[in-house]
Amino acid sequence: MWSKYVGVALMTLLIAVSNSYRAETQSPDSFRKNPDLATRVIKNVALEGKFSNLLTRLSLDYDIPLGVEISSDEQLSNHYRVELSEGTVADLMSQIVSQNGRYDWIIENGVVNIFPRDKYRDAFLAELLTVRIGRFAVDKNSDCLKLQNDLVNAPEIKAVIDAHGMQTGINFSGAYIPQLGQQFSLKVSDTTLKALLNRIIRESPLARTWIISTDNSSRTLSLGVTSRQLERSQ
């Protein structure tokens, strides 16, 4: 009889350990791949506005490399607010996605990526971000407008855009064209569009945000890269 109870106890313990392991390995926190960025302390944040505008300001004002894929049903009327007297980048991201269950976040190769959960993703964007680009180069003294044009006209990217009957829109306004950095240059081969975008905003001294979205009513793709405007040239 005693051995029977011991056996039941051991089995219960094994199940508990197994469930604990699965919970830990499948926890969202286990996917935060850059603890240095996730735990960076941020102070005095008080921002509100539409999703892409708020994230761009957050990225530029607090020097957070941030890539954003917009949900297929993100509404222009959606309004977000983030307030944090002191906390971490992870605290900020959790606060943002808690306001909209369509999104999640992850840190990949030193860049925060905010993206729609699977059932809210735009199928075209999901495909486009995984397209592999054979070769791509960013020359010194390039600006964000040139980068955007070069990206959407890369043969592999343009082929997918054309295949879906999409057109491209220029995501730029204002008198100042944001720069990537006078000395910044990059040459890559055999990489996905998403990995390339992440690498650019991670390594550029000025670029900090990329945002990709579609307007299905006009069949228009928007791909924007924004950067900090500094008084001193980089």
Residue frames relative to the residue before (quaternion, step in Angstrom):
aa qw qx qy qz dx dy dz
M 1.0000 0.0000 0.0000 0.0000 0.00 0.00 0.00
W 0.6429 0.5346 -0.3140 0.4497 3.59 0.98 -0.91
S 0.6616 0.5102 -0.3087 0.4546 3.58 0.95 -0.87
K 0.6009 0.5607 -0.3563 0.4445 3.56 1.14 -0.65
Y 0.6760 0.4871 -0.2929 0.4690 3.59 0.94 -0.92
V 0.6172 0.5393 -0.3395 0.4615 3.57 1.07 -0.76
G 0.6544 0.5241 -0.3055 0.4514 3.54 0.98 -0.91
V 0.6524 0.5049 -0.3094 0.4730 3.57 0.98 -0.86
A 0.6504 0.5236 -0.3122 0.4531 3.57 0.98 -0.87
L 0.6575 0.5066 -0.3076 0.4653 3.56 0.96 -0.87
M 0.6461 0.5190 -0.3184 0.4602 3.55 0.98 -0.85
T 0.6453 0.5195 -0.3157 0.4627 3.58 0.98 -0.86
L 0.6485 0.5204 -0.3088 0.4619 3.55 1.01 -0.87
L 0.6542 0.5157 -0.3122 0.4568 3.58 0.94 -0.88
I 0.6471 0.5101 -0.3206 0.4673 3.58 0.99 -0.83
A 0.6539 0.5177 -0.3147 0.4532 3.57 0.97 -0.89
V 0.6566 0.5021 -0.3078 0.4713 3.58 0.98 -0.87
S 0.6457 0.5264 -0.3147 0.4550 3.57 0.98 -0.88
N 0.6706 0.4905 -0.2985 0.4697 3.59 0.94 -0.90
S 0.6284 0.5319 -0.3301 0.4618 3.56 1.05 -0.79
Y 0.6521 0.5183 -0.3144 0.4552 3.58 0.96 -0.87
R 0.6603 0.4983 -0.3151 0.4651 3.56 0.95 -0.89
A 0.6452 0.5257 -0.3293 0.4460 3.57 0.98 -0.83
E 0.6714 0.4973 -0.3013 0.4594 3.56 0.99 -0.83
T 0.7113 0.4593 -0.2748 0.4556 3.56 0.86 -0.94
Q 0.7301 0.4033 -0.2450 0.4942 3.60 1.12 -0.53
S 0.4341 0.7000 -0.4615 0.3294 3.58 1.29 -0.03
P 0.5741 -0.5915 0.4277 0.3710 3.61 -1.03 0.70
D 0.6192 0.5667 -0.3555 0.4111 3.58 1.03 -0.74
S 0.6149 0.5656 -0.3612 0.4143 3.59 1.10 -0.53
F 0.6757 0.4851 -0.2898 0.4734 3.57 1.24 -0.29
R 0.5030 0.6249 -0.4441 0.3991 3.60 1.25 0.06
K 0.1642 -0.8925 0.4165 0.0549 3.51 0.27 1.36
N 0.7488 0.2973 -0.2064 0.5552 3.60 1.20 -0.10
P 0.2081 -0.8310 0.5002 0.1261 3.61 0.17 1.24
D 0.5830 0.5867 -0.3854 0.4090 3.61 1.08 -0.58
L 0.6931 0.4368 -0.2734 0.5041 3.59 0.94 -0.87
A 0.6536 0.5364 -0.3225 0.4256 3.59 0.89 -0.88
T 0.7626 0.3662 -0.1933 0.4969 3.59 1.02 -0.77
R 0.3696 0.7204 -0.5071 0.2954 3.60 1.22 0.20
V 0.3845 -0.7432 0.5052 0.2113 3.57 -0.83 0.99
I 0.0891 -0.7741 0.6268 0.0030 3.53 -0.94 1.03
K 0.1204 -0.8141 0.5667 0.0409 3.58 -0.95 0.87
N 0.8703 0.1740 -0.1093 0.4476 3.50 -1.37 0.49
V 0.2792 0.7451 -0.5458 0.2627 3.56 0.68 1.14
A 0.1732 0.7500 -0.6243 0.1328 3.57 -0.88 0.98
L 0.2290 0.7780 -0.5396 0.2262 3.55 -0.03 1.32
E 0.0476 0.7828 -0.6205 -0.0012 3.54 -1.18 0.52
G 0.3758 0.7146 -0.5347 0.2494 3.55 -1.21 0.52
K 0.7219 -0.3787 0.3256 0.4790 3.51 -1.28 -0.33
F 0.7205 -0.5120 0.2623 0.3873 3.53 -1.16 0.71
S 0.7394 0.4168 -0.2531 0.4643 3.59 0.58 -1.10
N 0.6458 0.5222 -0.3282 0.4500 3.61 1.00 -0.76
L 0.6586 0.5118 -0.3087 0.4572 3.56 0.92 -0.91
L 0.6861 0.4873 -0.2901 0.4557 3.58 0.89 -0.92
T 0.6239 0.5294 -0.3413 0.4626 3.58 1.05 -0.71
R 0.6665 0.4898 -0.3035 0.4730 3.58 0.90 -0.88
L 0.6367 0.5295 -0.3269 0.4554 3.56 0.97 -0.83
S 0.6670 0.5163 -0.2909 0.4515 3.55 0.93 -0.94
L 0.7269 0.4422 -0.2446 0.4651 3.56 0.82 -1.02
D 0.6955 0.4954 -0.2844 0.4359 3.58 0.88 -0.93
Y 0.7979 0.2752 -0.1249 0.5215 3.57 1.06 -0.77
D 0.4597 -0.7371 0.4124 0.2743 3.55 1.29 0.46
I 0.3794 0.6962 -0.5031 0.3439 3.55 0.82 1.11
P 0.3272 -0.7330 0.5523 0.2252 3.65 -0.55 1.03
L 0.0381 0.8396 -0.5248 0.1345 3.54 -0.50 1.25
G 0.0688 -0.7843 0.6162 0.0221 3.57 -0.82 1.03
V 0.0902 -0.8320 0.5473 -0.0154 3.57 -0.79 1.03
E 0.1216 -0.7386 0.6600 0.0641 3.52 -0.99 0.97
I 0.3095 -0.7896 0.5065 0.1554 3.57 -0.56 1.18
S 0.5359 -0.6418 0.4590 0.3005 3.56 -1.03 0.89
S 0.5930 -0.5985 0.4130 0.3457 3.54 -1.17 0.64
D 0.7831 0.2774 -0.1706 0.5298 3.61 1.12 -0.49
E 0.2447 0.7514 -0.5619 0.2446 3.57 1.05 0.72
Q 0.2607 -0.7926 0.5380 0.1200 3.56 -0.74 1.09
L 0.5381 -0.6340 0.4510 0.3243 3.56 -1.01 0.81
S 0.6544 0.5251 -0.3110 0.4464 3.57 1.17 -0.55
N 0.4873 0.6696 -0.4393 0.3483 3.61 1.22 -0.28
H 0.0978 -0.8021 0.5892 0.0004 3.55 -0.87 1.02
Y 0.1186 -0.8074 0.5777 0.0177 3.55 -0.85 1.02
R 0.0682 -0.7738 0.6279 0.0485 3.53 -1.24 0.53
V 0.0307 -0.7813 0.6234 0.0097 3.56 -0.99 0.84
E 0.0074 0.7847 -0.6172 0.0569 3.53 -0.88 1.05
L 0.1573 0.7769 -0.5913 0.1482 3.55 -0.82 1.00
S 0.3000 -0.7630 0.5444 0.1772 3.58 -0.54 1.14
E 0.7580 -0.1796 0.1074 0.6178 3.55 1.10 -0.75
G 0.3019 0.7327 -0.5631 0.2344 3.54 -0.86 0.97
T 0.5946 -0.5738 0.4304 0.3632 3.55 -1.27 -0.29
V 0.6712 -0.4459 0.3887 0.4467 3.53 -1.35 0.12
A 0.6266 0.5379 -0.3347 0.4539 3.59 1.00 -0.76
D 0.6252 0.5282 -0.3345 0.4672 3.59 1.03 -0.76
L 0.6512 0.5208 -0.3102 0.4565 3.58 0.97 -0.87
M 0.6832 0.4902 -0.2950 0.4539 3.57 0.83 -0.98
S 0.6434 0.5185 -0.3223 0.4618 3.58 0.99 -0.83
Q 0.6425 0.5205 -0.3224 0.4608 3.59 1.01 -0.79
I 0.6600 0.5152 -0.3094 0.4509 3.58 0.97 -0.83
V 0.7307 0.4263 -0.2635 0.4637 3.60 0.71 -1.01
S 0.5696 0.5919 -0.3917 0.4145 3.60 1.17 -0.41
Q 0.6449 0.5267 -0.3140 0.4562 3.58 1.22 -0.44
N 0.7824 0.1447 -0.0853 0.5997 3.57 1.27 -0.19
G 0.3222 -0.8023 0.4782 0.1542 3.55 -0.30 1.30
R 0.5329 0.6352 -0.4163 0.3731 3.59 1.23 -0.06
Y 0.7545 0.4221 -0.1946 0.4633 3.59 1.16 -0.58
D 0.0789 -0.7356 0.6671 0.0874 3.49 -1.40 0.37
W 0.2358 -0.7760 0.5638 0.1561 3.58 -1.25 0.09
I 0.0456 -0.7681 0.6387 -0.0039 3.51 -1.29 0.53
I 0.2839 -0.7141 0.5987 0.2258 3.57 -1.22 0.37
E 0.0066 -0.7996 0.5983 -0.0517 3.54 -0.72 1.16
N 0.8534 -0.0935 0.0317 0.5119 3.55 -0.73 1.12
G 0.7563 -0.4291 0.2150 0.4445 3.56 0.84 1.00
V 0.6683 0.4368 -0.3004 0.5218 3.59 1.24 0.33
V 0.3730 -0.6912 0.5690 0.2437 3.57 -1.00 0.84
N 0.0729 -0.7822 0.6178 0.0338 3.57 -0.83 1.00
I 0.1140 -0.7558 0.6425 0.0552 3.56 -0.89 1.02
F 0.0585 0.8217 -0.5531 0.1248 3.56 -0.70 1.08
P 0.5497 -0.6081 0.4475 0.3576 3.60 -1.17 0.47
R 0.5153 -0.5800 0.5224 0.3537 3.53 -1.20 0.54
D 0.7469 -0.4839 0.2144 0.4024 3.54 -1.15 0.73
K 0.7445 0.4333 -0.2671 0.4320 3.61 0.70 -0.96
Y 0.6867 0.4490 -0.2831 0.4967 3.58 1.29 -0.13
R 0.4972 0.6725 -0.4248 0.3466 3.58 1.25 0.03
D 0.4256 -0.6368 0.5764 0.2847 3.51 -1.23 0.59
A 0.4634 -0.7209 0.4380 0.2715 3.59 -0.60 1.16
F 0.6260 0.5429 -0.3352 0.4483 3.57 1.04 -0.73
L 0.6781 0.4770 -0.2958 0.4745 3.59 0.89 -0.90
A 0.6174 0.5516 -0.3427 0.4439 3.56 1.01 -0.79
E 0.6696 0.4772 -0.2903 0.4896 3.57 1.01 -0.82
L 0.6727 0.5321 -0.3068 0.4126 3.57 0.84 -0.99
L 0.6791 0.5104 -0.2994 0.4343 3.59 0.91 -0.88
T 0.7118 0.4337 -0.2604 0.4872 3.59 1.18 -0.43
V 0.4102 0.7039 -0.4788 0.3273 3.60 1.28 0.05
R 0.3153 -0.7464 0.5557 0.1861 3.58 -0.92 0.90
I 0.2368 -0.7708 0.5837 0.0949 3.53 -0.87 1.07
G 0.4602 -0.7155 0.4553 0.2626 3.56 -0.74 1.06
R 0.7836 -0.1166 0.1205 0.5982 3.56 0.80 -1.06
F 0.0857 0.7773 -0.6203 0.0613 3.54 -1.10 0.74
A 0.0759 -0.8045 0.5891 0.0067 3.55 -1.01 0.86
V 0.1632 -0.7290 0.6566 0.1037 3.51 -1.19 0.73
D 0.2659 -0.7868 0.5399 0.1369 3.57 -0.62 1.13
K 0.6348 -0.5093 0.4152 0.4066 3.55 -1.27 0.36
N 0.8175 0.2394 -0.2089 0.4804 3.54 -1.21 0.66
S 0.3916 0.7109 -0.4968 0.3074 3.59 1.15 0.47
D 0.2651 -0.7404 0.5905 0.1812 3.55 -1.22 0.52
C 0.6957 -0.5002 0.3234 0.4016 3.55 -1.29 0.31
L 0.6143 0.5560 -0.3484 0.4383 3.58 1.07 -0.69
K 0.6576 0.4912 -0.3036 0.4838 3.60 0.94 -0.86
L 0.6328 0.5361 -0.3335 0.4482 3.57 0.98 -0.83
Q 0.6556 0.5164 -0.3154 0.4517 3.58 0.88 -0.92
N 0.6685 0.4952 -0.2985 0.4676 3.58 0.92 -0.89
D 0.6574 0.5088 -0.3132 0.4591 3.58 0.95 -0.85
L 0.6452 0.5337 -0.3251 0.4395 3.58 0.99 -0.79
V 0.7322 0.4246 -0.2607 0.4643 3.60 0.71 -1.01
N 0.6996 0.4308 -0.2772 0.4982 3.58 1.24 -0.29
A 0.3777 0.6802 -0.5191 0.3538 3.57 1.21 0.23
P 0.5899 -0.6377 0.3421 0.3581 3.64 -0.73 0.99
E 0.6868 0.4900 -0.2975 0.4468 3.60 0.86 -0.91
I 0.6694 0.4827 -0.2946 0.4818 3.57 1.05 -0.78
K 0.6597 0.5187 -0.3102 0.4467 3.57 0.90 -0.91
A 0.6149 0.5597 -0.3511 0.4305 3.59 1.03 -0.74
V 0.6759 0.4736 -0.2928 0.4828 3.60 0.97 -0.81
I 0.6213 0.5388 -0.3369 0.4584 3.58 1.01 -0.80
D 0.6866 0.4791 -0.2769 0.4716 3.56 0.88 -0.95
A 0.6430 0.5460 -0.3246 0.4278 3.58 0.98 -0.85
H 0.7177 0.4108 -0.2365 0.5101 3.58 1.15 -0.62
G 0.4659 -0.7054 0.4304 0.3163 3.57 1.27 0.09
M 0.4203 0.7027 -0.4654 0.3360 3.56 1.11 0.69
Q 0.2288 -0.7196 0.6287 0.1860 3.52 -1.33 0.33
T 0.4178 -0.7189 0.4996 0.2430 3.56 -1.20 0.36
G 0.2136 -0.7662 0.5954 0.1133 3.53 -1.11 0.77
I 0.4258 -0.6880 0.5272 0.2598 3.56 -1.12 0.66
N 0.2023 -0.7890 0.5735 0.0871 3.56 -0.66 1.16
F 0.4773 0.6486 -0.4440 0.3929 3.57 0.35 1.27
S 0.1373 0.7618 -0.6290 0.0720 3.53 -1.08 0.76
G 0.6433 0.5180 -0.3864 0.4105 3.55 -1.16 0.55
A 0.6115 -0.5890 0.4045 0.3397 3.53 -1.34 0.29
Y 0.7128 0.4259 -0.2474 0.4994 3.57 1.16 -0.54
I 0.2416 -0.7495 0.5993 0.1442 3.58 -0.80 1.02
P 0.4014 -0.7443 0.4718 0.2496 3.62 -0.48 1.13
Q 0.3224 -0.7730 0.5292 0.1358 3.54 -1.03 0.91
L 0.4405 -0.6805 0.5184 0.2722 3.56 -1.31 0.31
G 0.6375 -0.4769 0.3393 0.5010 3.58 1.26 -0.40
Q 0.5277 -0.6762 0.4131 0.3061 3.57 -0.78 1.03
Q 0.7799 0.3352 -0.1694 0.5007 3.59 0.91 -0.88
F 0.5161 0.6595 -0.4198 0.3500 3.58 1.25 -0.04
S 0.1386 0.7534 -0.6343 0.1040 3.55 -0.93 0.96
L 0.0682 -0.8041 0.5905 -0.0098 3.54 -1.20 0.52
K 0.0189 -0.7605 0.6488 0.0203 3.53 -1.11 0.77
V 0.0236 0.8041 -0.5911 0.0585 3.55 -0.77 1.06
S 0.0996 -0.7732 0.6212 0.0795 3.53 -1.30 0.34
D 0.8557 0.0971 -0.0980 0.4987 3.53 -1.22 0.67
T 0.4647 0.6449 -0.4736 0.3795 3.57 0.55 1.18
T 0.5050 -0.6353 0.4787 0.3350 3.58 -1.17 0.45
L 0.6462 -0.5114 0.3887 0.4121 3.55 -1.26 0.39
K 0.6577 0.5119 -0.3228 0.4486 3.60 0.88 -0.85
A 0.6650 0.4963 -0.3094 0.4645 3.60 0.88 -0.89
L 0.6373 0.5267 -0.3219 0.4613 3.58 1.04 -0.76
L 0.6579 0.5038 -0.3087 0.4670 3.58 0.91 -0.90
N 0.6472 0.5167 -0.3147 0.4639 3.57 0.96 -0.86
R 0.6688 0.5061 -0.3088 0.4486 3.56 0.92 -0.87
I 0.6319 0.5432 -0.3354 0.4396 3.58 0.98 -0.80
I 0.7458 0.3926 -0.2490 0.4772 3.60 0.75 -0.96
R 0.5976 0.5351 -0.3733 0.4660 3.59 1.21 -0.20
E 0.7835 0.3662 -0.1745 0.4707 3.58 0.91 -0.92
S 0.5793 0.5674 -0.3881 0.4380 3.60 1.12 -0.46
P 0.4636 -0.6881 0.4785 0.2874 3.61 -0.98 0.78
L 0.7659 0.3639 -0.1803 0.4984 3.59 1.21 -0.42
A 0.6697 0.5026 -0.3169 0.4455 3.61 0.86 -0.89
R 0.0374 -0.8356 0.5478 -0.0167 3.57 -0.85 0.94
T 0.8068 0.2329 -0.1076 0.5322 3.60 1.14 -0.42
W 0.0118 0.7356 -0.6740 -0.0661 3.52 -1.19 0.63
I 0.0453 -0.7826 0.6208 -0.0101 3.54 -1.05 0.88
I 0.0576 -0.7961 0.6024 -0.0026 3.54 -0.87 1.01
S 0.1050 0.7925 -0.5880 0.1229 3.57 -0.91 0.94
T 0.2409 -0.7468 0.5933 0.1796 3.54 -1.31 0.13
D 0.2152 -0.6968 0.6610 0.1769 3.51 -1.33 0.47
N 0.2668 -0.8214 0.4822 0.1469 3.55 -0.10 1.30
S 0.5936 0.5782 -0.3786 0.4123 3.60 1.10 -0.52
S 0.7690 0.2929 -0.1675 0.5429 3.59 1.07 -0.72
R 0.3790 -0.7426 0.4671 0.2944 3.58 1.35 0.04
T 0.4379 0.7007 -0.4385 0.3535 3.56 0.95 0.94
L 0.2566 -0.7365 0.6109 0.1364 3.53 -1.03 0.93
S 0.0953 -0.7697 0.6284 0.0603 3.58 -0.99 0.85
L 0.0259 0.7712 -0.6341 0.0498 3.54 -0.83 1.05
G 0.0290 0.8306 -0.5519 0.0678 3.56 -0.44 1.21
V 0.1002 -0.7462 0.6552 0.0618 3.53 -1.15 0.77
T 0.0668 -0.8119 0.5799 0.0096 3.59 -0.75 1.02
S 0.1413 -0.8037 0.5762 0.0453 3.54 -1.15 0.61
R 0.5913 -0.5569 0.4499 0.3712 3.51 -1.31 0.30
Q 0.2884 -0.7257 0.5967 0.1850 3.55 -1.14 0.67
L 0.0573 -0.8190 0.5708 -0.0148 3.56 -0.45 1.24
E 0.5360 -0.6206 0.4640 0.3350 3.55 -1.13 0.61
R 0.7341 0.3544 -0.2137 0.5384 3.56 1.06 -0.75
S 0.4804 -0.6702 0.4832 0.2941 3.59 -0.86 0.93
Q 0.3331 -0.7396 0.5536 0.1886 3.52 -1.11 0.80
